[in-house]
Amino acid sequence: MDSSDSSKPAPPSKVTKRKGERAGSDAFDIWLQRGLHQLYDNVAAEPIPPELMRLIEEDRTRRGK
């Protein structure tokens, strides 16, 4: 097999972080987490519909758990 075989994936390149880069990444992570919470906390707090709960319980019973 020669080195020009295109069926093999290329090895991942090494990523080096510069000093201070993690701080920027942390700030982005915090910003993203806050934004997602603002968008989806209300939806996640909604009650599970009774029909869905019934299906879940039926599946649990059928699997014997």
N, C-alpha and C positions, 0 to 999 in steps of 0.2 A: 504494500500500500504506500503510495507516495504522499508527500506532505501537502499536495494540492487537492486532496480528497475533500470535496465540498460537502459531503454528507455528514462529516463530523462537526459538531458545534465548536465554535472558537472558545478557548479557555477564557474565563472571566478576567477582566482587566483588574489590576489592583487599584483601589481607590484610596488615596491618602487624604486625610483631613488636615487642614491647616489650623494653626492655633486660632481660637476664637470662632471656628466654624460651627462647633457644637452648640455654642450659645445661640447662634442664629437659628439653628435647627430646633432647639428647645423652644424658642420664641414662636416659631412657626407651629410646632406641635400644640402649644398652649392656645394659640389663635384658632387653629383648626378644631381642637376639642371644644372650645367655647362656642364656636359657630355651629358645630354639629349639635351640641346640646340645645342651643336656641332653636334650631330647626326641628329637632326630633323628640325632645323630652315630653312634649304634650302628647304626641302619638304613642310613645312608649308607655305613658301613664294611663292610656285608655284601657277599659276592661276588655278581657278576651271575650269575643262573642260566644253565646251559649252553644251554638251549633258547632263551633270549632272545639270547644271544651268537650262536647259529647263525642266528637270524632277521636279526640286524644284519649279519652277514657275508654272508648271501644277498642282502640288499638292496644292500650295497656292490658286490657282484659284478654284480648285475643292472644297476646304474646305471653300471658301468664305472669305478669309482673305486678 
